[in-house]
Amino acid sequence: MEGKKLTRRQREVLEFIEQLVAQRG
């Protein structure tokens, strides 16, 4: 499942974006 490898990296990016969005409101 190569997708899992990508998800692992994308998951970190998604968390970073989510934090930014939460701060923006």
PDB file with SEQRES, HELIX, SHEET and CRYST1 records, atoms N, CA, C and O in Angstrom:
SEQRES   1 A   25  MET GLU GLY LYS LYS LEU THR ARG ARG GLN ARG GLU VAL          
SEQRES   2 A   25  LEU GLU PHE ILE GLU GLN LEU VAL ALA GLN ARG GLY              
HELIX    1 AA1 GLU A    2  ARG A   24  1                                  23    
CRYST1    1.000    1.000    1.000  90.00  90.00  90.00 P 1           1          
ATOM      1  N   MET A   1       0.848  -1.210   0.000  1.00  0.00           N  
ATOM      2  CA  MET A   1       0.000   0.000   0.000  1.00  0.00           C  
ATOM      3  C   MET A   1       0.873   1.247   0.000  1.00  0.00           C  
ATOM      4  O   MET A   1       1.183   1.797   1.057  1.00  0.00           O  
ATOM      5  N   GLU A   2       1.259   1.678  -1.164  1.00  0.00           N  
ATOM      6  CA  GLU A   2       2.117   2.870  -1.238  1.00  0.00           C  
ATOM      7  C   GLU A   2       1.369   4.108  -0.725  1.00  0.00           C  
ATOM      8  O   GLU A   2       1.978   5.046  -0.210  1.00  0.00           O  
ATOM      9  N   GLY A   3       0.066   4.093  -0.872  1.00  0.00           N  
ATOM     10  CA  GLY A   3      -0.732   5.239  -0.424  1.00  0.00           C  
ATOM     11  C   GLY A   3      -0.467   5.557   1.041  1.00  0.00           C  
ATOM     12  O   GLY A   3      -0.482   6.717   1.453  1.00  0.00           O  
ATOM     13  N   LYS A   4      -0.227   4.514   1.816  1.00  0.00           N  
ATOM     14  CA  LYS A   4      -0.006   4.748   3.247  1.00  0.00           C  
ATOM     15  C   LYS A   4       1.247   5.608   3.452  1.00  0.00           C  
ATOM     16  O   LYS A   4       1.268   6.489   4.311  1.00  0.00           O  
ATOM     17  N   LYS A   5       2.272   5.349   2.669  1.00  0.00           N  
ATOM     18  CA  LYS A   5       3.521   6.139   2.800  1.00  0.00           C  
ATOM     19  C   LYS A   5       3.220   7.618   2.550  1.00  0.00           C  
ATOM     20  O   LYS A   5       3.674   8.489   3.293  1.00  0.00           O  
ATOM     21  N   LEU A   6       2.457   7.885   1.507  1.00  0.00           N  
ATOM     22  CA  LEU A   6       2.126   9.278   1.173  1.00  0.00           C  
ATOM     23  C   LEU A   6       1.260   9.896   2.264  1.00  0.00           C  
ATOM     24  O   LEU A   6       1.439  11.053   2.646  1.00  0.00           O  
ATOM     25  N   THR A   7       0.324   9.102   2.751  1.00  0.00           N  
ATOM     26  CA  THR A   7      -0.576   9.630   3.794  1.00  0.00           C  
ATOM     27  C   THR A   7       0.240  10.068   5.016  1.00  0.00           C  
ATOM     28  O   THR A   7      -0.055  11.083   5.646  1.00  0.00           O  
ATOM     29  N   ARG A   8       1.262   9.287   5.330  1.00  0.00           N  
ATOM     30  CA  ARG A   8       2.065   9.615   6.531  1.00  0.00           C  
ATOM     31  C   ARG A   8       2.638  11.043   6.383  1.00  0.00           C  
ATOM     32  O   ARG A   8       2.600  11.835   7.325  1.00  0.00           O  
ATOM     33  N   ARG A   9       3.162  11.349   5.204  1.00  0.00           N  
ATOM     34  CA  ARG A   9       3.753  12.698   4.998  1.00  0.00           C  
ATOM     35  C   ARG A   9       2.622  13.721   4.888  1.00  0.00           C  
ATOM     36  O   ARG A   9       2.691  14.801   5.474  1.00  0.00           O  
ATOM     37  N   GLN A  10       1.589  13.371   4.137  1.00  0.00           N  
ATOM     38  CA  GLN A  10       0.473  14.330   3.955  1.00  0.00           C  
ATOM     39  C   GLN A  10      -0.200  14.594   5.301  1.00  0.00           C  
ATOM     40  O   GLN A  10      -0.657  15.705   5.571  1.00  0.00           O  
ATOM     41  N   ARG A  11      -0.255  13.560   6.141  1.00  0.00           N  
ATOM     42  CA  ARG A  11      -0.932  13.743   7.463  1.00  0.00           C  
ATOM     43  C   ARG A  11      -0.232  14.870   8.223  1.00  0.00           C  
ATOM     44  O   ARG A  11      -0.901  15.709   8.826  1.00  0.00           O  
ATOM     45  N   GLU A  12       1.078  14.902   8.204  1.00  0.00           N  
ATOM     46  CA  GLU A  12       1.812  15.967   8.929  1.00  0.00           C  
ATOM     47  C   GLU A  12       1.454  17.334   8.342  1.00  0.00           C  
ATOM     48  O   GLU A  12       1.264  18.304   9.076  1.00  0.00           O  
ATOM     49  N   VAL A  13       1.366  17.396   7.037  1.00  0.00           N  
ATOM     50  CA  VAL A  13       1.032  18.676   6.385  1.00  0.00           C  
ATOM     51  C   VAL A  13      -0.405  19.069   6.715  1.00  0.00           C  
ATOM     52  O   VAL A  13      -0.699  20.236   6.975  1.00  0.00           O  
ATOM     53  N   LEU A  14      -1.285  18.088   6.702  1.00  0.00           N  
ATOM     54  CA  LEU A  14      -2.702  18.387   6.985  1.00  0.00           C  
ATOM     55  C   LEU A  14      -2.837  18.942   8.399  1.00  0.00           C  
ATOM     56  O   LEU A  14      -3.592  19.885   8.635  1.00  0.00           O  
ATOM     57  N   GLU A  15      -2.107  18.355   9.327  1.00  0.00           N  
ATOM     58  CA  GLU A  15      -2.197  18.845  10.722  1.00  0.00           C  
ATOM     59  C   GLU A  15      -1.710  20.287  10.795  1.00  0.00           C  
ATOM     60  O   GLU A  15      -2.285  21.105  11.513  1.00  0.00           O  
ATOM     61  N   PHE A  16      -0.651  20.596  10.054  1.00  0.00           N  
ATOM     62  CA  PHE A  16      -0.111  21.962  10.077  1.00  0.00           C  
ATOM     63  C   PHE A  16      -1.131  22.952   9.509  1.00  0.00           C  
ATOM     64  O   PHE A  16      -1.332  24.040  10.049  1.00  0.00           O  
ATOM     65  N   ILE A  17      -1.764  22.551   8.419  1.00  0.00           N  
ATOM     66  CA  ILE A  17      -2.767  23.437   7.793  1.00  0.00           C  
ATOM     67  C   ILE A  17      -3.968  23.598   8.725  1.00  0.00           C  
ATOM     68  O   ILE A  17      -4.517  24.689   8.881  1.00  0.00           O  
ATOM     69  N   GLU A  18      -4.354  22.491   9.331  1.00  0.00           N  
ATOM     70  CA  GLU A  18      -5.535  22.571  10.237  1.00  0.00           C  
ATOM     71  C   GLU A  18      -5.263  23.561  11.359  1.00  0.00           C  
ATOM     72  O   GLU A  18      -6.147  24.327  11.745  1.00  0.00           O  
ATOM     73  N   GLN A  19      -4.053  23.549  11.879  1.00  0.00           N  
ATOM     74  CA  GLN A  19      -3.718  24.472  12.974  1.00  0.00           C  
ATOM     75  C   GLN A  19      -3.791  25.914  12.465  1.00  0.00           C  
ATOM     76  O   GLN A  19      -4.288  26.802  13.158  1.00  0.00           O  
ATOM     77  N   LEU A  20      -3.295  26.132  11.263  1.00  0.00           N  
ATOM     78  CA  LEU A  20      -3.318  27.494  10.705  1.00  0.00           C  
ATOM     79  C   LEU A  20      -4.760  27.956  10.513  1.00  0.00           C  
ATOM     80  O   LEU A  20      -5.100  29.097  10.826  1.00  0.00           O  
ATOM     81  N   VAL A  21      -5.589  27.081  10.007  1.00  0.00           N  
ATOM     82  CA  VAL A  21      -6.998  27.435   9.768  1.00  0.00           C  
ATOM     83  C   VAL A  21      -7.691  27.721  11.104  1.00  0.00           C  
ATOM     84  O   VAL A  21      -8.484  28.656  11.215  1.00  0.00           O  
ATOM     85  N   ALA A  22      -7.387  26.919  12.095  1.00  0.00           N  
ATOM     86  CA  ALA A  22      -8.024  27.106  13.405  1.00  0.00           C  
ATOM     87  C   ALA A  22      -7.632  28.482  13.964  1.00  0.00           C  
ATOM     88  O   ALA A  22      -8.453  29.169  14.571  1.00  0.00           O  
ATOM     89  N   GLN A  23      -6.396  28.868  13.756  1.00  0.00           N  
ATOM     90  CA  GLN A  23      -5.965  30.176  14.269  1.00  0.00           C  
ATOM     91  C   GLN A  23      -6.666  31.296  13.492  1.00  0.00           C  
ATOM     92  O   GLN A  23      -7.045  32.322  14.055  1.00  0.00           O  
ATOM     93  N   ARG A  24      -6.826  31.070  12.185  1.00  0.00           N  
ATOM     94  CA  ARG A  24      -7.498  32.099  11.362  1.00  0.00           C  
ATOM     95  C   ARG A  24      -8.970  32.204  11.757  1.00  0.00           C  
ATOM     96  O   ARG A  24      -9.575  33.270  11.642  1.00  0.00           O  
ATOM     97  N   GLY A  25      -9.538  31.098  12.221  1.00  0.00           N  
ATOM     98  CA  GLY A  25     -10.943  31.115  12.619  1.00  0.00           C  
ATOM     99  C   GLY A  25     -11.810  30.809  11.438  1.00  0.00           C  
ATOM    100  O   GLY A  25     -13.035  30.775  11.563  1.00  0.00           O  
TER     101      GLY A  25                                                      
END                                                                             
